[in-house]
């Protein structure tokens, strides 16, 4: 009896600690959103770019991710941006977080991780000098519109060079739409000709674009976004970087709501470092939150059947 009581107390303490960390992650995520909004406004309206302030907020974000990325990833997955917000702001924040998670998995040294984060936060800066309807409109782009949109990496590169940004940061901005097989733009680079930061941001930004709601289409669920990158049939993305994304987020990314093989519904709360197909899931429908079970999904035990639809998720948010 005593052991059961102690176990129950330990479980309650862990849940309480997790709730605190989730709230801290939400505050950091909100801070990043505000920071990027002001960053973009300063570049466009005041022609100011403070690299030092970007490095400081990336330093904080890196520390959180290196300590425990679960809660920030969960927050990123669950929070929908306000409908009136410029799409580039949440896309930039999410791409930055995902890039840093990938960089951490690849064991980049601290100074390179910070540089990667700065590059990810600035990767779409060239979009700011283009007409907003090119990336905010629900209408299909004309051929002329596409040609103009495809200039944003070069425009971003020129902006950052004018601000005397570090060469590696400017280069990543130029190369984040290059693809391993030479089908990217603006230079149609192949394989090793693309910088590591460019390769990482290419995967992170593509994943975030696939799993985000846009003016012209609904979001794909995060699992589908992962699978599309993992398939990589045309070899557009670097294999090591895609692998780092999958092992960091799992096939069913942290924060995703899922249907389990026992008929219960759950939420992915952590990865399985041994096998990304079988992440750690918390049941959602017990009567008392403090007693929610956490399981390691597996091939022979309980496993994930599929992601939940948006209609199935809504009632769970009220639990």
Secondary structure, 3 states (H helix, E strand, C coil): CHHHHHHHHHHHHHHHHHHHHHHHHHHHHHHHHHHHHHHHHHHHHHCCCCHHHHHHHHHHHHHHHHHHCHHHHHHHHHCCCCCCCCHHHHHHHHHHHHHHHHHHHCCCCHHHHHHHHHHHHHCCHHHHHCCCHHHHCCCCCCHHHHHHHCCHHHHHHHHHHHCCCCHHHHHHHHHCCCCCECCCCCCCCEHHHCCHHHHHHHHHHHHHHHCCCECCECCCCHHHHHHHHHHCCCCCCCHHHHHHHHHHHCCCCCCCEEEECCCCEEEEEECCCCCCCCCEEEECCCCCHHHCCEEECCCCCCCEEEECCHHHHHHHCCC
